């Protein structure tokens, strides 16, 4: 498995879209920008690499320090229990002891998933790893530019063809969310970091699989009352932008595996569908 960064030529490009599907997330409007040259790793950081980092540094993740993290479960029993408890999103569960090496909590492990993206990592955890390897997190514009393969206008890393429950391009949900996943793509949770066809630059899984932290604070560029209220909340919680969607996304529920789509999380959050990849300034040999 190659960890070699892919060189990305900068220059005039854009971020966002003039045809937002989820305007409330701040997907638009499209903005012209100029990027410096940079490099982006072809793969999200894997469990194997994160294990090496922990072994070398003794790093303790925020989920380990907090003692719990958020895990997706969709069994009828868990969904019903969460609904009875008044959970807004009944498929997310607070699990004591869920960490990067026990992603679903005690009793789970990553032995068969060393080539999968590391999950249950916060923004601080991702930055700590990035510093260790001499890199950094990409900003939102760099992430989008790389996902498009340059200054192109396309909805997905592979073009504009829409994934369906039968036509598989990436690791997202197939079926009825959240109760039934046909696993047409072969995976219920994460897939190996090098799965499916790469985009034009050779980057894997820029759509689906796991959400990816960026370095940018979350902000909606709008003067509407709703946007101002959302921005105040994001600033209060120091929320960061995540890109790419995850294995839980479906057009009927979370249509955020499009390149322009985005999500926000507080930087201390860790979940079973959130990871990251590393960027570098300039050309890496």
Secondary structure by P-SEA (a helix, b strand, c coil): cccbbbbbbbccccccccccccccccccccccccccccccccccccaaaaaaaaaaccccccccccccbbbbbbcaaaaaaaaaacccccccccccccccccccccccccccccccccccccaaaaaaaaaaacbbbbcaaaaaaaaacccccccccccccccccccccccccccccccccccccccccccccccccccccccccccccbbbbcccccccccccaaaaaaaaaaaaabbbbbccccccccccccccccccccccccccccccccccccccccccc
